[in-house]
Structure formats: C-alpha cells, structure tokens
Amino acid sequence: MAKEEGGMSLIIKEFREYIREKRLEMNREKTKIVRFGKRRAKRRTWKWGEGEVEEVEEIKYLGYVFRRNGRQERQIEDRIRKARGVMRNV
C-alpha cells in the first residue's frame, strides 16, 4: 500500500522486478488497483510493461467488498442478499 501515486508507481516497479527474478507471471486481466480516499480522484493509467492495470471503484477480496470511499453499503447488501437466499431454503 502506498500513500501517494508516486509511491504506488515505485511499488509496481519493484513488484515487477521481484516476479521477474522469481520467474513468475502476473495476470493483468485479474489484477486491479483501488485508490482509497474520501475525495473523488480522476482515474489514472497504471502501466505494467506493454499493458495497463485497470483501476476500479471497488474490489471483492476473500468475500469482502472494498470500496474506494471506504463505505460498506455494498458489503452489507451482499450479506443481506446471501442471508435471504439461505432463509428461502429453510
């Protein structure tokens, strides 16, 4: 995690070097970047070699929905929807 865009660019560069040394590959299609903050920021292009990594407003990680603005409405909605589905089967 980085506090500023320049720091994030450095992390991406270091990570690229690390996976290159370990002879690993990153799947750009599955990789996303979320910038957390209260203000609405203009989307930025994040370079990865010849391509780009997509910046998104929210991401689901291990079943939890993380939103750029830190709000949890989507997470709560997902849990309510799942609970209703379970209750229909009872």
PDB file as gemmi writes it, atoms N, CA and C in Angstrom:
CRYST1    1.000    1.000    1.000  90.00  90.00  90.00 P 1                      
ATOM      1  N   MET A   1       0.844  -1.168   0.000  1.00  0.00           N  
ATOM      2  CA  MET A   1       0.000   0.000   0.000  1.00  0.00           C  
ATOM      3  C   MET A   1       0.891   1.234   0.000  1.00  0.00           C  
ATOM      4  N   ALA A   2       0.436   2.244  -0.682  1.00  0.00           N  
ATOM      5  CA  ALA A   2       1.188   3.495  -0.780  1.00  0.00           C  
ATOM      6  C   ALA A   2       0.272   4.659  -0.443  1.00  0.00           C  
ATOM      7  N   LYS A   3       0.850   5.724   0.092  1.00  0.00           N  
ATOM      8  CA  LYS A   3       0.064   6.903   0.457  1.00  0.00           C  
ATOM      9  C   LYS A   3      -0.085   7.879  -0.697  1.00  0.00           C  
ATOM     10  N   GLU A   4       0.734   7.745  -1.713  1.00  0.00           N  
ATOM     11  CA  GLU A   4       0.686   8.678  -2.840  1.00  0.00           C  
ATOM     12  C   GLU A   4       0.940   7.919  -4.139  1.00  0.00           C  
ATOM     13  N   GLU A   5       0.590   8.550  -5.251  1.00  0.00           N  
ATOM     14  CA  GLU A   5       0.714   7.892  -6.553  1.00  0.00           C  
ATOM     15  C   GLU A   5       2.155   7.546  -6.899  1.00  0.00           C  
ATOM     16  N   GLY A   6       3.087   8.428  -6.565  1.00  0.00           N  
ATOM     17  CA  GLY A   6       4.490   8.146  -6.848  1.00  0.00           C  
ATOM     18  C   GLY A   6       4.964   6.902  -6.118  1.00  0.00           C  
ATOM     19  N   GLY A   7       4.498   6.748  -4.891  1.00  0.00           N  
ATOM     20  CA  GLY A   7       4.835   5.562  -4.111  1.00  0.00           C  
ATOM     21  C   GLY A   7       4.257   4.302  -4.727  1.00  0.00           C  
ATOM     22  N   MET A   8       3.046   4.409  -5.264  1.00  0.00           N  
ATOM     23  CA  MET A   8       2.414   3.257  -5.906  1.00  0.00           C  
ATOM     24  C   MET A   8       3.173   2.866  -7.163  1.00  0.00           C  
ATOM     25  N   SER A   9       3.603   3.836  -7.926  1.00  0.00           N  
ATOM     26  CA  SER A   9       4.389   3.545  -9.133  1.00  0.00           C  
ATOM     27  C   SER A   9       5.678   2.819  -8.770  1.00  0.00           C  
ATOM     28  N   LEU A  10       6.309   3.222  -7.673  1.00  0.00           N  
ATOM     29  CA  LEU A  10       7.536   2.567  -7.213  1.00  0.00           C  
ATOM     30  C   LEU A  10       7.244   1.132  -6.777  1.00  0.00           C  
ATOM     31  N   ILE A  11       6.147   0.926  -6.067  1.00  0.00           N  
ATOM     32  CA  ILE A  11       5.773  -0.425  -5.637  1.00  0.00           C  
ATOM     33  C   ILE A  11       5.541  -1.320  -6.851  1.00  0.00           C  
ATOM     34  N   ILE A  12       4.858  -0.801  -7.861  1.00  0.00           N  
ATOM     35  CA  ILE A  12       4.610  -1.581  -9.082  1.00  0.00           C  
ATOM     36  C   ILE A  12       5.936  -1.953  -9.740  1.00  0.00           C  
ATOM     37  N   LYS A  13       6.841  -1.001  -9.828  1.00  0.00           N  
ATOM     38  CA  LYS A  13       8.153  -1.254 -10.444  1.00  0.00           C  
ATOM     39  C   LYS A  13       8.917  -2.329  -9.669  1.00  0.00           C  
ATOM     40  N   GLU A  14       8.943  -2.217  -8.342  1.00  0.00           N  
ATOM     41  CA  GLU A  14       9.652  -3.199  -7.519  1.00  0.00           C  
ATOM     42  C   GLU A  14       8.999  -4.577  -7.608  1.00  0.00           C  
ATOM     43  N   PHE A  15       7.674  -4.609  -7.654  1.00  0.00           N  
ATOM     44  CA  PHE A  15       6.968  -5.881  -7.759  1.00  0.00           C  
ATOM     45  C   PHE A  15       7.260  -6.549  -9.101  1.00  0.00           C  
ATOM     46  N   ARG A  16       7.283  -5.763 -10.176  1.00  0.00           N  
ATOM     47  CA  ARG A  16       7.623  -6.319 -11.495  1.00  0.00           C  
ATOM     48  C   ARG A  16       9.003  -6.962 -11.469  1.00  0.00           C  
ATOM     49  N   GLU A  17       9.954  -6.276 -10.847  1.00  0.00           N  
ATOM     50  CA  GLU A  17      11.316  -6.805 -10.749  1.00  0.00           C  
ATOM     51  C   GLU A  17      11.339  -8.100  -9.931  1.00  0.00           C  
ATOM     52  N   TYR A  18      10.612  -8.125  -8.829  1.00  0.00           N  
ATOM     53  CA  TYR A  18      10.565  -9.301  -7.959  1.00  0.00           C  
ATOM     54  C   TYR A  18      10.020 -10.515  -8.706  1.00  0.00           C  
ATOM     55  N   ILE A  19       8.875 -10.352  -9.378  1.00  0.00           N  
ATOM     56  CA  ILE A  19       8.306 -11.523 -10.051  1.00  0.00           C  
ATOM     57  C   ILE A  19       9.150 -11.938 -11.257  1.00  0.00           C  
ATOM     58  N   ARG A  20       9.845 -10.986 -11.863  1.00  0.00           N  
ATOM     59  CA  ARG A  20      10.754 -11.341 -12.962  1.00  0.00           C  
ATOM     60  C   ARG A  20      11.894 -12.205 -12.427  1.00  0.00           C  
ATOM     61  N   GLU A  21      12.475 -11.802 -11.290  1.00  0.00           N  
ATOM     62  CA  GLU A  21      13.571 -12.569 -10.683  1.00  0.00           C  
ATOM     63  C   GLU A  21      13.124 -13.971 -10.289  1.00  0.00           C  
ATOM     64  N   LYS A  22      11.891 -14.107  -9.841  1.00  0.00           N  
ATOM     65  CA  LYS A  22      11.360 -15.405  -9.402  1.00  0.00           C  
ATOM     66  C   LYS A  22      10.767 -16.208 -10.558  1.00  0.00           C  
ATOM     67  N   ARG A  23      10.838 -15.624 -11.761  1.00  0.00           N  
ATOM     68  CA  ARG A  23      10.306 -16.254 -12.978  1.00  0.00           C  
ATOM     69  C   ARG A  23       8.810 -16.559 -12.850  1.00  0.00           C  
ATOM     70  N   LEU A  24       8.092 -15.594 -12.318  1.00  0.00           N  
ATOM     71  CA  LEU A  24       6.644 -15.689 -12.172  1.00  0.00           C  
ATOM     72  C   LEU A  24       5.978 -14.765 -13.178  1.00  0.00           C  
ATOM     73  N   GLU A  25       4.680 -14.909 -13.326  1.00  0.00           N  
ATOM     74  CA  GLU A  25       3.918 -14.023 -14.198  1.00  0.00           C  
ATOM     75  C   GLU A  25       2.706 -13.498 -13.444  1.00  0.00           C  
ATOM     76  N   MET A  26       2.311 -12.272 -13.764  1.00  0.00           N  
ATOM     77  CA  MET A  26       1.119 -11.696 -13.178  1.00  0.00           C  
ATOM     78  C   MET A  26       0.048 -11.641 -14.262  1.00  0.00           C  
ATOM     79  N   ASN A  27      -1.167 -12.014 -13.912  1.00  0.00           N  
ATOM     80  CA  ASN A  27      -2.281 -11.969 -14.849  1.00  0.00           C  
ATOM     81  C   ASN A  27      -2.893 -10.571 -14.795  1.00  0.00           C  
ATOM     82  N   ARG A  28      -2.634  -9.746 -15.814  1.00  0.00           N  
ATOM     83  CA  ARG A  28      -3.153  -8.369 -15.837  1.00  0.00           C  
ATOM     84  C   ARG A  28      -4.670  -8.328 -15.883  1.00  0.00           C  
ATOM     85  N   GLU A  29      -5.286  -9.343 -16.466  1.00  0.00           N  
ATOM     86  CA  GLU A  29      -6.751  -9.371 -16.551  1.00  0.00           C  
ATOM     87  C   GLU A  29      -7.389  -9.498 -15.171  1.00  0.00           C  
ATOM     88  N   LYS A  30      -6.726 -10.184 -14.257  1.00  0.00           N  
ATOM     89  CA  LYS A  30      -7.281 -10.398 -12.919  1.00  0.00           C  
ATOM     90  C   LYS A  30      -6.779  -9.382 -11.901  1.00  0.00           C  
ATOM     91  N   THR A  31      -5.788  -8.606 -12.257  1.00  0.00           N  
ATOM     92  CA  THR A  31      -5.188  -7.648 -11.325  1.00  0.00           C  
ATOM     93  C   THR A  31      -5.873  -6.298 -11.454  1.00  0.00           C  
ATOM     94  N   LYS A  32      -6.238  -5.722 -10.322  1.00  0.00           N  
ATOM     95  CA  LYS A  32      -6.924  -4.424 -10.285  1.00  0.00           C  
ATOM     96  C   LYS A  32      -6.254  -3.536  -9.243  1.00  0.00           C  
ATOM     97  N   ILE A  33      -6.426  -2.227  -9.403  1.00  0.00           N  
ATOM     98  CA  ILE A  33      -5.912  -1.257  -8.437  1.00  0.00           C  
ATOM     99  C   ILE A  33      -7.082  -0.433  -7.929  1.00  0.00           C  
ATOM    100  N   VAL A  34      -7.135  -0.244  -6.603  1.00  0.00           N  
ATOM    101  CA  VAL A  34      -8.136   0.618  -5.977  1.00  0.00           C  
ATOM    102  C   VAL A  34      -7.379   1.686  -5.206  1.00  0.00           C  
ATOM    103  N   ARG A  35      -7.700   2.954  -5.475  1.00  0.00           N  
ATOM    104  CA  ARG A  35      -7.129   4.062  -4.691  1.00  0.00           C  
ATOM    105  C   ARG A  35      -8.169   4.464  -3.664  1.00  0.00           C  
ATOM    106  N   PHE A  36      -7.834   4.315  -2.392  1.00  0.00           N  
ATOM    107  CA  PHE A  36      -8.767   4.638  -1.318  1.00  0.00           C  
ATOM    108  C   PHE A  36      -8.653   6.102  -0.944  1.00  0.00           C  
ATOM    109  N   GLY A  37      -9.793   6.726  -0.674  1.00  0.00           N  
ATOM    110  CA  GLY A  37      -9.802   8.122  -0.259  1.00  0.00           C  
ATOM    111  C   GLY A  37     -11.205   8.686  -0.285  1.00  0.00           C  
ATOM    112  N   LYS A  38     -11.402   9.756   0.429  1.00  0.00           N  
ATOM    113  CA  LYS A  38     -12.726  10.387   0.515  1.00  0.00           C  
ATOM    114  C   LYS A  38     -13.034  11.218  -0.732  1.00  0.00           C  
ATOM    115  N   ARG A  39     -12.014  11.882  -1.281  1.00  0.00           N  
ATOM    116  CA  ARG A  39     -12.239  12.733  -2.456  1.00  0.00           C  
ATOM    117  C   ARG A  39     -12.363  11.886  -3.713  1.00  0.00           C  
ATOM    118  N   ARG A  40     -13.111  12.409  -4.641  1.00  0.00           N  
ATOM    119  CA  ARG A  40     -13.225  11.733  -5.935  1.00  0.00           C  
ATOM    120  C   ARG A  40     -12.010  12.130  -6.776  1.00  0.00           C  
ATOM    121  N   ALA A  41     -11.197  11.172  -7.092  1.00  0.00           N  
ATOM    122  CA  ALA A  41      -9.978  11.434  -7.850  1.00  0.00           C  
ATOM    123  C   ALA A  41     -10.157  10.975  -9.296  1.00  0.00           C  
ATOM    124  N   LYS A  42      -9.505  11.670 -10.193  1.00  0.00           N  
ATOM    125  CA  LYS A  42      -9.533  11.292 -11.604  1.00  0.00           C  
ATOM    126  C   LYS A  42      -8.808   9.954 -11.764  1.00  0.00           C  
ATOM    127  N   ARG A  43      -9.405   9.076 -12.539  1.00  0.00           N  
ATOM    128  CA  ARG A  43      -8.764   7.780 -12.766  1.00  0.00           C  
ATOM    129  C   ARG A  43      -7.432   7.969 -13.458  1.00  0.00           C  
ATOM    130  N   ARG A  44      -6.517   7.124 -13.105  1.00  0.00           N  
ATOM    131  CA  ARG A  44      -5.168   7.211 -13.637  1.00  0.00           C  
ATOM    132  C   ARG A  44      -4.837   5.925 -14.391  1.00  0.00           C  
ATOM    133  N   THR A  45      -3.942   6.022 -15.332  1.00  0.00           N  
ATOM    134  CA  THR A  45      -3.471   4.854 -16.067  1.00  0.00           C  
ATOM    135  C   THR A  45      -2.254   4.288 -15.343  1.00  0.00           C  
ATOM    136  N   TRP A  46      -2.316   3.004 -15.018  1.00  0.00           N  
ATOM    137  CA  TRP A  46      -1.210   2.333 -14.332  1.00  0.00           C  
ATOM    138  C   TRP A  46      -0.557   1.375 -15.321  1.00  0.00           C  
ATOM    139  N   LYS A  47       0.685   1.633 -15.657  1.00  0.00           N  
ATOM    140  CA  LYS A  47       1.412   0.841 -16.654  1.00  0.00           C  
ATOM    141  C   LYS A  47       1.983  -0.424 -16.032  1.00  0.00           C  
ATOM    142  N   TRP A  48       1.933  -1.487 -16.832  1.00  0.00           N  
ATOM    143  CA  TRP A  48       2.583  -2.745 -16.467  1.00  0.00           C  
ATOM    144  C   TRP A  48       3.195  -3.291 -17.742  1.00  0.00           C  
ATOM    145  N   GLY A  49       4.479  -3.040 -17.927  1.00  0.00           N  
ATOM    146  CA  GLY A  49       5.141  -3.465 -19.153  1.00  0.00           C  
ATOM    147  C   GLY A  49       4.512  -2.791 -20.356  1.00  0.00           C  
ATOM    148  N   GLU A  50       4.065  -3.598 -21.301  1.00  0.00           N  
ATOM    149  CA  GLU A  50       3.434  -3.081 -22.513  1.00  0.00           C  
ATOM    150  C   GLU A  50       1.966  -2.726 -22.300  1.00  0.00           C  
ATOM    151  N   GLY A  51       1.385  -3.207 -21.216  1.00  0.00           N  
ATOM    152  CA  GLY A  51      -0.044  -3.002 -20.994  1.00  0.00           C  
ATOM    153  C   GLY A  51      -0.336  -2.129 -19.788  1.00  0.00           C  
ATOM    154  N   GLU A  52      -1.565  -2.229 -19.323  1.00  0.00           N  
ATOM    155  CA  GLU A  52      -2.024  -1.425 -18.194  1.00  0.00           C  
ATOM    156  C   GLU A  52      -2.746  -2.310 -17.189  1.00  0.00           C  
ATOM    157  N   VAL A  53      -2.806  -1.832 -15.940  1.00  0.00           N  
ATOM    158  CA  VAL A  53      -3.595  -2.474 -14.894  1.00  0.00           C  
ATOM    159  C   VAL A  53      -4.799  -1.574 -14.656  1.00  0.00           C  
ATOM    160  N   GLU A  54      -5.981  -2.170 -14.639  1.00  0.00           N  
ATOM    161  CA  GLU A  54      -7.221  -1.407 -14.511  1.00  0.00           C  
ATOM    162  C   GLU A  54      -7.401  -0.860 -13.094  1.00  0.00           C  
ATOM    163  N   GLU A  55      -7.843   0.390 -13.017  1.00  0.00           N  
ATOM    164  CA  GLU A  55      -8.200   0.995 -11.732  1.00  0.00           C  
ATOM    165  C   GLU A  55      -9.714   0.896 -11.587  1.00  0.00           C  
ATOM    166  N   VAL A  56     -10.180   0.412 -10.428  1.00  0.00           N  
ATOM    167  CA  VAL A  56     -11.609   0.199 -10.209  1.00  0.00           C  
ATOM    168  C   VAL A  56     -12.085   0.930  -8.957  1.00  0.00           C  
ATOM    169  N   GLU A  57     -13.408   1.106  -8.847  1.00  0.00           N  
ATOM    170  CA  GLU A  57     -14.023   1.772  -7.689  1.00  0.00           C  
ATOM    171  C   GLU A  57     -14.153   0.828  -6.503  1.00  0.00           C  
ATOM    172  N   GLU A  58     -14.308  -0.460  -6.785  1.00  0.00           N  
ATOM    173  CA  GLU A  58     -14.444  -1.442  -5.715  1.00  0.00           C  
ATOM    174  C   GLU A  58     -13.865  -2.762  -6.170  1.00  0.00           C  
ATOM    175  N   ILE A  59     -13.529  -3.590  -5.180  1.00  0.00           N  
ATOM    176  CA  ILE A  59     -12.966  -4.903  -5.479  1.00  0.00           C  
ATOM    177  C   ILE A  59     -13.419  -5.874  -4.403  1.00  0.00           C  
ATOM    178  N   LYS A  60     -13.658  -7.108  -4.806  1.00  0.00           N  
ATOM    179  CA  LYS A  60     -14.038  -8.141  -3.847  1.00  0.00           C  
ATOM    180  C   LYS A  60     -12.803  -8.991  -3.584  1.00  0.00           C  
ATOM    181  N   TYR A  61     -12.417  -9.089  -2.316  1.00  0.00           N  
ATOM    182  CA  TYR A  61     -11.228  -9.845  -1.934  1.00  0.00           C  
ATOM    183  C   TYR A  61     -11.591 -10.746  -0.767  1.00  0.00           C  
ATOM    184  N   LEU A  62     -11.429 -12.045  -0.953  1.00  0.00           N  
ATOM    185  CA  LEU A  62     -11.776 -13.038   0.066  1.00  0.00           C  
ATOM    186  C   LEU A  62     -13.195 -12.840   0.584  1.00  0.00           C  
ATOM    187  N   GLY A  63     -14.109 -12.513  -0.330  1.00  0.00           N  
ATOM    188  CA  GLY A  63     -15.512 -12.370   0.016  1.00  0.00           C  
ATOM    189  C   GLY A  63     -15.917 -11.021   0.570  1.00  0.00           C  
ATOM    190  N   TYR A  64     -14.973 -10.125   0.764  1.00  0.00           N  
ATOM    191  CA  TYR A  64     -15.287  -8.802   1.320  1.00  0.00           C  
ATOM    192  C   TYR A  64     -15.169  -7.754   0.215  1.00  0.00           C  
ATOM    193  N   VAL A  65     -16.137  -6.846   0.145  1.00  0.00           N  
ATOM    194  CA  VAL A  65     -16.131  -5.809  -0.883  1.00  0.00           C  
ATOM    195  C   VAL A  65     -15.465  -4.555  -0.325  1.00  0.00           C  
ATOM    196  N   PHE A  66     -14.352  -4.166  -0.922  1.00  0.00           N  
ATOM    197  CA  PHE A  66     -13.649  -2.940  -0.548  1.00  0.00           C  
ATOM    198  C   PHE A  66     -14.024  -1.859  -1.551  1.00  0.00           C  
ATOM    199  N   ARG A  67     -14.508  -0.718  -1.058  1.00  0.00           N  
ATOM    200  CA  ARG A  67     -14.875   0.410  -1.922  1.00  0.00           C  
ATOM    201  C   ARG A  67     -13.844   1.524  -1.772  1.00  0.00           C  
ATOM    202  N   ARG A  68     -13.652   2.269  -2.854  1.00  0.00           N  
ATOM    203  CA  ARG A  68     -12.683   3.361  -2.876  1.00  0.00           C  
ATOM    204  C   ARG A  68     -12.930   4.360  -1.764  1.00  0.00           C  
ATOM    205  N   ASN A  69     -14.195   4.671  -1.491  1.00  0.00           N  
ATOM    206  CA  ASN A  69     -14.516   5.690  -0.493  1.00  0.00           C  
ATOM    207  C   ASN A  69     -14.589   5.139   0.931  1.00  0.00           C  
ATOM    208  N   GLY A  70     -14.356   3.846   1.108  1.00  0.00           N  
ATOM    209  CA  GLY A  70     -14.346   3.246   2.437  1.00  0.00           C  
ATOM    210  C   GLY A  70     -15.722   2.887   2.974  1.00  0.00           C  
ATOM    211  N   ARG A  71     -16.765   3.197   2.237  1.00  0.00           N  
ATOM    212  CA  ARG A  71     -18.123   2.903   2.702  1.00  0.00           C  
ATOM    213  C   ARG A  71     -18.411   1.410   2.556  1.00  0.00           C  
ATOM    214  N   GLN A  72     -19.355   0.922   3.335  1.00  0.00           N  
ATOM    215  CA  GLN A  72     -19.601  -0.515   3.377  1.00  0.00           C  
ATOM    216  C   GLN A  72     -20.986  -0.927   2.901  1.00  0.00           C  
ATOM    217  N   GLU A  73     -21.731  -0.037   2.264  1.00  0.00           N  
ATOM    218  CA  GLU A  73     -23.081  -0.380   1.828  1.00  0.00           C  
ATOM    219  C   GLU A  73     -23.105  -1.630   0.948  1.00  0.00           C  
ATOM    220  N   ARG A  74     -22.184  -1.710   0.014  1.00  0.00           N  
ATOM    221  CA  ARG A  74     -22.158  -2.863  -0.904  1.00  0.00           C  
ATOM    222  C   ARG A  74     -21.912  -4.153  -0.139  1.00  0.00           C  
ATOM    223  N   GLN A  75     -21.034  -4.123   0.833  1.00  0.00           N  
ATOM    224  CA  GLN A  75     -20.751  -5.297   1.646  1.00  0.00           C  
ATOM    225  C   GLN A  75     -22.006  -5.728   2.407  1.00  0.00           C  
ATOM    226  N   ILE A  76     -22.701  -4.767   2.989  1.00  0.00           N  
ATOM    227  CA  ILE A  76     -23.925  -5.056   3.742  1.00  0.00           C  
ATOM    228  C   ILE A  76     -25.001  -5.616   2.813  1.00  0.00           C  
ATOM    229  N   GLU A  77     -25.156  -5.009   1.628  1.00  0.00           N  
ATOM    230  CA  GLU A  77     -26.138  -5.502   0.650  1.00  0.00           C  
ATOM    231  C   GLU A  77     -25.842  -6.945   0.256  1.00  0.00           C  
ATOM    232  N   ASP A  78     -24.572  -7.275   0.031  1.00  0.00           N  
ATOM    233  CA  ASP A  78     -24.193  -8.645  -0.327  1.00  0.00           C  
ATOM    234  C   ASP A  78     -24.567  -9.623   0.783  1.00  0.00           C  
ATOM    235  N   ARG A  79     -24.309  -9.252   2.009  1.00  0.00           N  
ATOM    236  CA  ARG A  79     -24.621 -10.146   3.136  1.00  0.00           C  
ATOM    237  C   ARG A  79     -26.124 -10.340   3.293  1.00  0.00           C  
ATOM    238  N   ILE A  80     -26.893  -9.262   3.137  1.00  0.00           N  
ATOM    239  CA  ILE A  80     -28.352  -9.365   3.233  1.00  0.00           C  
ATOM    240  C   ILE A  80     -28.887 -10.269   2.128  1.00  0.00           C  
ATOM    241  N   ARG A  81     -28.370 -10.086   0.908  1.00  0.00           N  
ATOM    242  CA  ARG A  81     -28.802 -10.913  -0.221  1.00  0.00           C  
ATOM    243  C   ARG A  81     -28.498 -12.388   0.036  1.00  0.00           C  
ATOM    244  N   LYS A  82     -27.319 -12.686   0.554  1.00  0.00           N  
ATOM    245  CA  LYS A  82     -26.957 -14.075   0.849  1.00  0.00           C  
ATOM    246  C   LYS A  82     -27.828 -14.644   1.963  1.00  0.00           C  
ATOM    247  N   ALA A  83     -28.098 -13.846   2.993  1.00  0.00           N  
ATOM    248  CA  ALA A  83     -28.939 -14.307   4.104  1.00  0.00           C  
ATOM    249  C   ALA A  83     -30.356 -14.604   3.621  1.00  0.00           C  
ATOM    250  N   ARG A  84     -30.898 -13.761   2.751  1.00  0.00           N  
ATOM    251  CA  ARG A  84     -32.240 -14.004   2.201  1.00  0.00           C  
ATOM    252  C   ARG A  84     -32.277 -15.313   1.414  1.00  0.00           C  
ATOM    253  N   GLY A  85     -31.226 -15.557   0.655  1.00  0.00           N  
ATOM    254  CA  GLY A  85     -31.154 -16.805  -0.104  1.00  0.00           C  
ATOM    255  C   GLY A  85     -31.151 -18.017   0.809  1.00  0.00           C  
ATOM    256  N   VAL A  86     -30.444 -17.940   1.905  1.00  0.00           N  
ATOM    257  CA  VAL A  86     -30.400 -19.042   2.866  1.00  0.00           C  
ATOM    258  C   VAL A  86     -31.759 -19.206   3.534  1.00  0.00           C  
ATOM    259  N   MET A  87     -32.382 -18.090   3.911  1.00  0.00           N  
ATOM    260  CA  MET A  87     -33.674 -18.149   4.604  1.00  0.00           C  
ATOM    261  C   MET A  87     -34.771 -18.736   3.709  1.00  0.00           C  
ATOM    262  N   ARG A  88     -34.688 -18.536   2.408  1.00  0.00           N  
ATOM    263  CA  ARG A  88     -35.678 -19.123   1.492  1.00  0.00           C  
ATOM    264  C   ARG A  88     -35.613 -20.647   1.511  1.00  0.00           C  
ATOM    265  N   ASN A  89     -34.442 -21.171   1.792  1.00  0.00           N  
ATOM    266  CA  ASN A  89     -34.253 -22.623   1.793  1.00  0.00           C  
ATOM    267  C   ASN A  89     -34.606 -23.266   3.127  1.00  0.00           C  
ATOM    268  N   VAL A  90     -34.920 -22.467   4.130  1.00  0.00           N  
ATOM    269  CA  VAL A  90     -35.229 -23.012   5.466  1.00  0.00           C  
ATOM    270  C   VAL A  90     -36.684 -23.373   5.549  1.00  0.00           C  
TER     271      VAL A  90                                                      
END                                                                             
